[in-house]
Structures are given as structure tokens and as C-alpha cells.
């Protein structure tokens, strides 16, 4: 088991993928840098998330970087040890494929949201997803420790739009916005927003070129 302090890298984009990691506590963000130097926030991973599956199964270098957002602990398996375990327990590979399938299904869900939903509905869906992955119980509800800029990047919209919507929802007591986090007092209310917001017309169904760019090289 290894421990990583906040801000420390678990691995870097381009490093040889020689180990698999299971998060046992804390929070990790996965980012990818484009050839032009633009950083994209891909995933927020919490307890029980597995890191490095793609590299482990394909033998390719890590396609993104992993950084501890909060102090975290992880179980680590080196490639050779994992290969030996996989020979003894074939079920292990099936489980890894299951994790990978779940990741692909979430990618499909996020892409559909970008293609068909307005910003309010996308934000509600993003907050619900983040609450499952990295939400922490707090006095006021479920707290998500991300800045508004990071939430905007996960939603595929602008900081201005996220700030405006969170302020409106704050007045309606749907959320409690903080400087570097947002509290969801009642997840059921956010779920109603995600389900009830009207969808745009079919003519506006395709995501913009800018939104698509964030998904072009997203790892699974």
C-alpha cells in the first residue's frame, strides 16, 4: 500500500504503464495534455476506483496523469506480479474488463449529455455523478471538493455558466456553493433537475467542435 499527499502524482502521462492501482481512500484526478499544451480534466476518482487498467491490458504508456486531490492511499500491483496472479485466477482479468466496461459506459453517458442536454441538465448530471465518485458526507449534505472551474471543465461549459447556475440553485436551496466545493443538501432534488429540464431540439443535437475536442483522446 502506498500513500500520496495532496498534489503528488501517482503517475504521469507517457510513463510506462507497469502497475495497477486501487484507491482505498482519498480522491484522484486524471488529466491529459493535448499536443498544443491544453490540459483536459478527464475523471475524478474516489475509493474503489482502479487506475491504470488501459495500460495494464494493452502494454501502452499511461495516456493521462493521475494526481492526488486529497491525501490518498492505494494498493499497487506491479505488472509481473499481476500477470502471475492473472494466470492463477482468470477471474481477475474478467473483473478488470468489467471495470473497463463501466468506464466506457460512463463515457457514452457523458458524450450523450454533451450532445443532447442543455447546460443546467448537464451540470445536474455531472454533480450527481461526482457525488457518487468523490462525494463526502458533510453537515449540510454531500460535499464535492472541486472548484467551479473544475466543475465547468467536467461539465463541458464555461466558468461563467456554472457560477450563474450554482448561484441560482443556491438561492433555491438546491445547493450550497462554497469557494472550493459545493454541497448538495438533497441529491433527490438535483436528480429531479437532471430529469425535468427540457432538452434542446434535435437540430442542435451534435456537440460543438470545442466539446468534441475534450473527448477526442479520452482514455478508457
N, C-alpha and C positions, 0 to 999 in steps of 0.2 A: 504494500500500500504506500502511495506517495501523497504528500501534502503540498499544495501550491497556494502561495499567498496571493491576495488580490493584485492583479496587474501582471502576474507572471505567466509566461507562455508554457502551455503543455506541449505544444509542437508548433512548427512554423510551416507555412505554405512552401512546398518544394522540398521539404525534408523527406528523406527516405522513410517510407511507411513500415516501420519494423516493430510496431507494438499496437496492441488493442487496449483501450481503457474503458472502465466502467465507473461512472461518477457515483460515489456513495454519499456525498454531501456537498453542498455548495452550488455554485452556478458558473457556467462556462459559456462564453460567446464565441461563435465561429464566424470569421471574416475572410473575405477573399479580395485580393488586389488585382485589378484589371491591368492589361499591358500599358494602359495610359496612366496608371497610378491611382485610379479611383478605388476606394475601399468600399466594399458592399457587406452589410451585416446580413448574414445568411440564416443563422439559427441561434436560439437561446436554449441551452441545455441544462437540465437540472438533475436531481437524484434519479438514478437508474437509467440514465441515458448512456448509450455506448458510443464511443468516439473511435474513429479510425477503421470502420468496417470496410469502406470502399478500398482503401489502400491494402488492407489485410487480404481481401478476396481477390484483388487484381494484381497486387505487387507493385502498383504505381505509387509515386510520391504523394504526400498529403496535398490535396487540392485546395486546402484552406488552412488558416491559422486558428489555434484554439487558445483563448486567454481566460484566466480566472477572473470573473466579475466580483465574486466574493470568495473568501478563502474556501478551498475545496479539497476533498480527499478523493483519490481514485485508486481502483485496483488496476494493476498493469500486468499484461501478459506479453512477453516477448514473442516474436514471430515463431522461432524454433520451438519454444515450449507449447505455443498454441497449436502448431501443426502436429505435434506429437499427441496432444490431447484430442485433436480432431480425429486422428486415426483410431484412438481408443474409444471415443464417444462420438459417432457420426451425428448424433442428435445436435451436437454443438454447432455444426455447420447449418443445420436446418434452423436453429434458433437465430443465428446471425442473418440468414436470409430473411427470416421473419422481421427482424429489426429493420433491415433494408427495405422491405416491402412497406412497412409502416411509414418510413421516411418518404418513399415515393408517393404514397397515398396522400401524405400531407402536402407534398409539393403540388400534386394535382389540385388539391383543395385550394391552396393559395393562388395558383395560377387562375383557377376559375373565378375566384373572388376579384382578382385584378382585372379580369376580362369582362365581368358582368355586374359587379356591385358598385354602388356609389361609395364615397369616402366614409360616410358615417357608418354604413353597414360593414365595410372592410375594417374599420377601426374597432368596432364591436367584436367582430370575429377574431381579430388579432389579439385583443385583450383577453378574450375567453381562452384562446389557445395558450397565451403566455401564462395565464393563471394556472393552467394545468401543468405546464412545464416548469415554471420557476416561481409561481406564486407562493407567498409566505403568509401564514396566519398572523393577523395583527389585531389590535384592539378594535379597529373600525371595520374589519373585514379581511379581504385578501389583498395583500400588498405586492405590487410588481415593482422591483427596484430597477427601473430604466428611466432615462431622461426622455423628455418629449422628442428630442431629436432622434434618439434611438428607436422610439416607438414609431415615429414617422417613417424611418427607413424600413422598419419591419412591415409597415402598412402599405408602402409604396406611394407615399404622398409627401406633402411639404410640412415643415415645422409649423408654418402659419396655420394650415388647415387643422392639424392635430391640436394646437393650442386653442384655436377657436372652438372646436367641438368639445374638448375637455372642459373649457370654461362654461360652455352652455350646459353640459351634463352636470357640472359641479353645482350650478345654480338649481338644477332639478334634483339634486341629491343622488344622482346615478353613480357618481364617482367623487372621490376626494383627491383632487390634484395636489401634488406636492412638488418641491423643487426637483428632486431626483427620483421620484417614484409616483405611483398613482395607486390609490386604494379603491377597491371595488367592494362597497358595503353589501351588495346583494347581487350575486352572479346571475340569478334568475332575471333580474331587471335588464342586465346587459344582454342576456340571451334573447329577451323579447325585442330589444332594439335590433339585434342581428337578424331576427326572423321577420320583423314587421316593416323595416324600412323598404320603401318601394324601389324596384330595380329599374335601371335605365332601359330605354327602348332597344330592340335588337340591333338597330342600326349603329348603336355605339358599343357593340359587344366586344370588339377587339381592343386589347390594351394598347396604350400608346407605345411608341418606339422606346421611350425612356423607361417605361415599366418593364417592357420585354427585356431590355438590356440587363436588368438586375437578375434575370432568370437564365440568361444565355449559358452561363458556365456554372450554375449552382450544383454543388456536389450532392450526391446521394449515398 
